[in-house]
Amino acid sequence: METLNISEKKNKIKWDYDGEADILYISFGNPKNAEGVDIGEGTIIRIRPDTKEIIGLTILNPLNRTLSSLSGKHKVIRKKKQSPVAK
């Protein structure tokens, strides 16, 4: 079985969110070229092929999936807009 390297602690975690595509990019240190491994549920692990080190994550549709999950589990309360009463 092939092994992967996971550092104990990274000093800098950088992230970027693409709101138009609803994609969250998380990098451990400065972003680098990597191969992506889809581990399911819209999560891709980014690995440097030369060192087999995990250098980041890409999460697809985090906002839409979170909102869908919350709306299914919690009651959404919307306040009705009150119209002014004419006298």
Secondary structure, 3 states (H helix, E strand, C coil): CCCCECCCCCCCEEEEEECCCCEEEEEECCCCCCEEEEEECCEEEEEECCCCEEEEEEEECHHHHHHHHHHHHCCCCCCCCCCCCCC
